[in-house]
């Protein structure tokens, strides 16, 4: 609550309290009244009290509504708060309890209305917008989050510099649009960029320059081929943690990925093999998804997954007939819907038989979940498999 509002409430409360105690005082007997003197009555005082109590309650009600909103937006004054609500576009909703958010979703909008200047969160999903203009966002330089999913924005409809002034923008959602290229001139503050299910076939060189704060890049469901995902095209993403390239047109493992990647999603492509030393350039990969590709035994060198960082490996719906070598630190392995006929624990165990004799929990293989359904493997589970992977808690056959 602002200082001025606090003082107003305090003064109104003090005055009301004085009126209350005055109504509690007994009336002066008429015999003690001086001639011509008109005594105030308890009725008059109570009337005054009722008016002030009504004012206090009304003012308190306003503060109960505005107070929490201003508490969520400490940089917003009461004047800014009122100006923000008054500037709310007629097509949108601007909740008084959440003044930094503007909801313009599901309105069949064909253009972006003028957005108030104190907007942090802008929701424009599920509309018919085909242009991202600089005019509409000219005053909304405090934006942190924009959701433009499921519109009709094309690369030609992305006006140059439309987002350049958004120096605080952290999240940009543009899934399910009609983009053919990754947008240029994105603000350096961006941390998450979601461009899934567009028509993107190219990543212009230098488009990610200066975006060293970005940690997540979603590009699944586009038309990217091998020559589009290169070290040159991804240059600038020096702190990227997760990249999703699923459902594209890749036939080889993408080259030049940032060494900071821990989550790599490549499902639903046409990848046939993984180079033997591929993961030497990605020492932090912990979650790897290669479901629904064309990987066979020949496409997986013996120790290709021998990484200390990997925790979750998914190779479902491929063409494998054997279980690949399992790294000691792996915890979850998905091999369902391949062509595997049998599982030999001795062949795939990452530690020697001698090491198993001196079994120590800290150094034992960490596999806890193994999925083998959709293959030709039949129960029972081989004893040597359980002897090696003693931490296994779930096997699906």
C-alpha positions in Angstrom: 0.0 0.0 0.0 1.3 3.5 -0.9 2.2 6.0 1.9 -0.6 8.3 0.9 -3.2 5.6 1.0 -1.9 4.5 4.4 -2.2 8.1 5.8 -5.7 8.4 4.4 -6.9 5.2 6.1 -5.2 6.2 9.4 -6.8 9.6 9.5 -10.2 8.2 8.6 -9.9 5.6 11.3 -8.9 8.1 13.9 -11.8 10.4 13.1 -14.2 7.4 13.1 -12.9 6.2 16.5 -13.4 9.6 18.0 -17.0 9.8 16.7 -17.6 6.4 18.2 -16.5 7.3 21.7 -18.5 10.5 21.5 -21.7 8.5 20.9 -20.9 6.5 24.1 -20.9 9.7 26.3 -24.2 10.4 28.1 -26.4 13.4 27.1 -26.1 16.6 29.3 -29.3 17.0 31.4 -31.5 19.9 30.2 -31.4 21.5 33.6 -27.7 22.1 33.1 -28.0 23.6 29.7 -27.5 27.3 29.3 -30.4 29.4 27.8 -30.5 29.4 24.1 -28.0 26.6 23.8 -28.8 23.8 21.4 -27.4 20.5 22.5 -26.0 18.0 19.9 -27.8 14.7 20.3 -26.6 11.2 20.1 -28.7 10.8 17.0 -26.7 13.4 15.2 -23.4 11.9 16.3 -24.5 8.5 15.3 -25.5 9.8 11.8 -22.0 11.3 11.4 -20.5 8.0 12.6 -22.5 6.0 10.0 -21.3 8.2 7.2 -17.7 7.9 8.2 -18.0 4.2 8.8 -19.4 3.8 5.3 -16.5 5.8 3.8 -14.0 3.7 5.7 -15.5 0.5 4.5 -15.7 1.7 0.9 -12.1 2.9 1.0 -11.0 -0.3 2.6 -12.7 -2.3 -0.1 -10.9 -0.5 -2.8 -7.6 -1.1 -1.0 -8.3 -4.8 -0.6 -8.8 -5.0 -4.4 -5.9 -2.8 -5.4 -3.4 -3.6 -2.6 -2.6 -7.2 -3.6 -2.3 -6.2 -7.2 0.2 -3.5 -6.4 2.0 -5.9 -4.1 2.6 -8.2 -7.1 3.8 -5.2 -9.1 6.1 -3.3 -6.7 7.3 -1.1 -9.6 3.8 0.1 -10.4 2.3 3.1 -8.6 -1.4 3.6 -8.1 -1.5 6.1 -11.0 0.3 3.6 -13.3 -2.1 0.9 -12.1 -5.2 2.9 -13.0 -3.6 4.0 -16.3 -2.9 0.4 -17.2 -6.5 -0.7 -16.6 -7.9 2.3 -18.5 -5.6 1.6 -21.5 -6.7 -2.1 -21.7 -7.8 -2.8 -25.3 -11.5 -3.3 -25.7 -10.9 -6.7 -27.3 -8.9 -8.0 -24.3 -9.2 -8.7 -20.6 -7.0 -6.9 -18.0 -7.8 -8.4 -14.5 -7.5 -5.7 -11.8 -6.0 -8.4 -9.5 -3.2 -9.0 -12.1 -2.6 -5.7 -13.7 0.6 -6.7 -15.6 -1.3 -9.3 -17.6 -3.3 -8.7 -20.8 -5.5 -11.5 -22.1 -6.4 -11.3 -25.8 -6.6 -15.0 -26.5 -9.4 -16.8 -28.4 -10.8 -13.5 -29.8 -10.5 -14.2 -33.6 -8.2 -11.2 -33.8 -6.6 -10.4 -37.1 -4.2 -7.8 -35.7 -2.5 -7.1 -32.4 -4.3 -4.2 -30.6 -2.3 -1.5 -28.9 -0.8 -2.9 -25.7 -0.6 -0.9 -22.5 2.9 0.2 -21.4 3.0 -1.7 -18.1 2.2 -5.1 -19.6 4.5 -8.0 -18.6 2.5 -11.0 -19.7 0.7 -10.9 -23.1 -1.6 -13.7 -24.2 -2.5 -13.7 -27.9 -2.8 -17.4 -28.7 -5.6 -18.9 -30.8 -6.3 -15.9 -33.0 -5.9 -15.1 -36.7 -3.0 -12.7 -36.5 -0.8 -12.7 -39.6 1.5 -9.8 -38.8 3.7 -9.0 -35.8 4.0 -5.2 -36.1 6.2 -2.7 -34.4 3.3 -0.3 -33.8 1.3 -2.7 -31.7 4.1 -3.3 -29.3 5.7 0.1 -29.5 4.8 1.1 -25.9 5.0 -2.4 -24.3 8.7 -2.3 -23.7 8.4 -4.1 -20.3 7.1 -7.3 -21.8 8.5 -10.5 -20.2 6.3 -13.1 -21.8 4.5 -13.2 -25.2 2.3 -16.1 -26.2 1.5 -16.1 -30.0 0.8 -19.8 -30.4 -1.7 -20.9 -33.0 -1.9 -17.8 -35.2 -1.0 -17.2 -38.9 2.2 -15.3 -38.7 4.6 -15.8 -41.6 8.2 -14.8 -41.8 7.2 -12.0 -44.2 4.7 -10.8 -41.5 7.4 -10.5 -38.9 8.2 -6.7 -39.2 11.9 -6.0 -38.8 12.7 -4.9 -35.2 9.2 -5.8 -33.9 10.7 -7.3 -30.8 14.0 -5.4 -30.7 12.9 -3.0 -28.0 11.7 -5.7 -25.7 14.9 -5.6 -23.5 13.2 -7.6 -20.7 11.5 -10.3 -22.8 12.3 -13.8 -21.5 9.7 -16.1 -23.1 8.6 -16.0 -26.7 6.0 -18.6 -27.8 5.2 -18.9 -31.5 4.3 -22.5 -31.9 1.8 -23.4 -34.7 2.3 -20.5 -37.0 3.5 -20.2 -40.6 7.1 -19.2 -40.2 9.6 -20.4 -42.8 12.7 -19.2 -41.0 13.8 -18.5 -37.4 13.0 -14.8 -36.7 15.9 -12.3 -36.6 16.6 -9.4 -34.3 15.4 -11.1 -31.2 16.2 -9.4 -27.8 19.3 -10.5 -26.0 17.3 -11.1 -22.8 15.5 -14.1 -24.3 15.8 -17.3 -22.4 13.1 -19.6 -24.0 12.1 -19.6 -27.7 9.4 -21.9 -28.9 8.9 -22.3 -32.6 7.4 -25.8 -32.9 5.1 -26.9 -35.7 5.9 -24.1 -38.2 7.3 -24.5 -41.7 10.9 -23.5 -40.8 13.4 -24.9 -43.2 16.4 -22.6 -42.5 18.2 -21.0 -39.6 20.0 -17.9 -40.9 23.6 -17.6 -40.0 24.0 -15.2 -37.0 20.3 -15.3 -36.1 21.2 -16.3 -32.6 24.1 -13.9 -32.2 24.1 -12.3 -28.8 21.5 -14.7 -27.4 23.8 -16.1 -24.7 21.0 -16.2 -22.1 18.9 -18.6 -24.1 18.5 -22.0 -22.4 15.7 -23.6 -24.3 15.0 -23.8 -28.1 12.0 -25.7 -29.4 12.0 -26.5 -33.2 10.1 -29.7 -33.4 7.7 -30.3 -36.2 9.4 -28.2 -38.8 11.1 -28.9 -42.2 14.8 -28.7 -41.1 17.2 -30.8 -43.0 20.8 -31.7 -42.2 22.4 -28.7 -43.8 20.2 -26.3 -41.8 21.4 -27.3 -38.4 25.1 -26.5 -38.2 27.7 -24.9 -36.0 27.4 -21.7 -38.0 23.6 -21.5 -37.7 23.6 -22.2 -34.0 26.4 -19.9 -33.1 25.7 -17.6 -30.2 23.8 -20.2 -28.1 26.6 -20.6 -25.6 24.3 -21.5 -22.6 21.7 -23.6 -24.3 20.5 -26.5 -22.1 17.6 -28.1 -24.1 17.1 -28.3 -27.9 14.2 -30.1 -29.5 14.6 -31.1 -33.2 12.1 -33.9 -33.2 9.8 -34.4 -36.2 12.0 -32.7 -38.8 13.8 -34.2 -41.8 17.2 -35.0 -40.4 19.1 -38.1 -41.6 22.3 -37.6 -39.6 23.0 -36.4 -36.1 23.1 -32.6 -36.0 26.6 -31.1 -35.9 27.8 -28.1 -34.0 25.5 -28.3 -31.0 26.5 -26.2 -28.0 28.6 -28.2 -25.5 26.2 -27.0 -22.7 23.3 -29.2 -24.0 21.9 -31.6 -21.4 18.6 -32.5 -23.1 18.7 -33.5 -26.8 15.4 -34.5 -28.5 15.7 -36.0 -32.0 12.6 -38.2 -32.2 10.7 -38.9 -35.5 13.5 -38.1 -37.9 15.3 -40.5 -40.4 18.6 -40.9 -38.6 20.4 -44.1 -39.4 23.7 -43.9 -37.5 25.6 -42.1 -34.7 29.3 -41.3 -35.3 31.5 -43.1 -32.7 32.9 -39.9 -31.2 29.7 -37.8 -31.5 29.1 -37.3 -27.8 32.7 -36.2 -27.1 31.5 -32.8 -28.1 28.5 -33.0 -25.9 29.9 -34.0 -22.4 26.8 -32.9 -20.5 24.0 -34.8 -22.3 21.8 -36.4 -19.6 18.5 -36.9 -21.6 18.7 -38.3 -25.1 15.6 -39.1 -27.2 16.0 -40.9 -30.5 12.7 -42.7 -30.8 11.2 -43.4 -34.2 14.3 -43.1 -36.3 16.0 -45.7 -38.5 18.8 -46.9 -36.2 20.0 -50.5 -36.6 22.8 -52.3 -34.8 25.3 -51.1 -37.4 24.4 -47.5 -36.7 25.4 -47.7 -33.1 29.2 -48.1 -32.4 29.9 -50.3 -29.4 30.7 -47.6 -26.8 28.9 -44.7 -28.4 26.8 -44.1 -25.3 29.6 -44.5 -22.9 29.1 -41.2 -21.1 29.1 -40.5 -17.4 26.5 -37.8 -17.8 23.7 -39.8 -19.4 20.7 -40.7 -17.3 17.8 -41.3 -19.7 18.2 -43.0 -23.1 15.2 -43.5 -25.4 15.6 -45.7 -28.6 12.1 -46.9 -29.0 10.6 -47.7 -32.5 13.9 -48.3 -34.3 15.4 -51.3 -36.0 17.6 -52.7 -33.3 18.0 -56.5 -32.9 20.4 -56.3 -29.9 20.5 -54.3 -26.7 23.3 -51.7 -27.0 26.1 -51.4 -24.3 24.6 -49.7 -21.3 26.7 -47.0 -19.5 27.1 -47.5 -15.8 25.3 -44.3 -14.8 22.2 -44.8 -17.0 19.0 -44.9 -15.0 16.2 -45.3 -17.6 16.5 -47.2 -20.9 13.6 -47.4 -23.5 14.1 -50.1 -26.2 10.5 -51.0 -26.8 9.2 -51.7 -30.3 12.4 -52.8 -31.9 13.4 -56.3 -33.2 15.2 -57.5 -30.2 14.9 -61.3 -29.7 16.9 -61.9 -26.5 18.8 -60.1 -23.7 22.2 -61.3 -22.5 23.1 -59.6 -19.2 26.8 -60.6 -19.5 27.1 -59.0 -22.9 25.6 -55.6 -22.0 26.8 -55.3 -18.4 29.0 -52.2 -18.0 31.1 -53.7 -15.2 33.1 -56.9 -15.1 32.1 -60.1 -13.3 34.9 -59.5 -10.8 33.6 -56.1 -10.0 30.2 -57.6 -9.3 31.6 -60.0 -6.8 32.7 -57.1 -4.7 29.3 -55.4 -5.1 29.1 -51.9 -3.7 26.0 -49.8 -4.2 27.9 -46.6 -5.0 29.8 -48.2 -7.9 27.1 -50.6 -9.2 25.3 -49.9 -12.5 22.5 -47.5 -11.8 19.8 -48.8 -14.3 16.4 -48.7 -12.6 13.9 -48.8 -15.5 14.1 -51.0 -18.6 11.4 -51.2 -21.3 11.5 -54.0 -23.8 7.9 -54.5 -24.8 7.1 -54.6 -28.5 10.1 -56.9 -29.2 10.4 -60.6 -29.4 11.8 -61.0 -25.8 9.8 -63.5 -23.7 9.8 -64.0 -20.0 11.4 -65.0 -17.7 13.9 -62.3 -17.1 17.5 -63.6 -17.5 19.2 -64.1 -14.1 22.5 -62.6 -15.3 20.6 -59.4 -16.2 19.4 -59.1 -12.6 22.8 -59.9 -11.2 24.3 -57.0 -13.1 21.6 -54.4 -12.7 20.7 -55.0 -9.1 19.0 -51.6 -8.8 16.4 -52.5 -11.4 12.9 -51.7 -10.1 10.8 -52.1 -13.2 11.2 -54.1 -16.4 8.5 -54.0 -19.1 8.5 -57.0 -21.4 
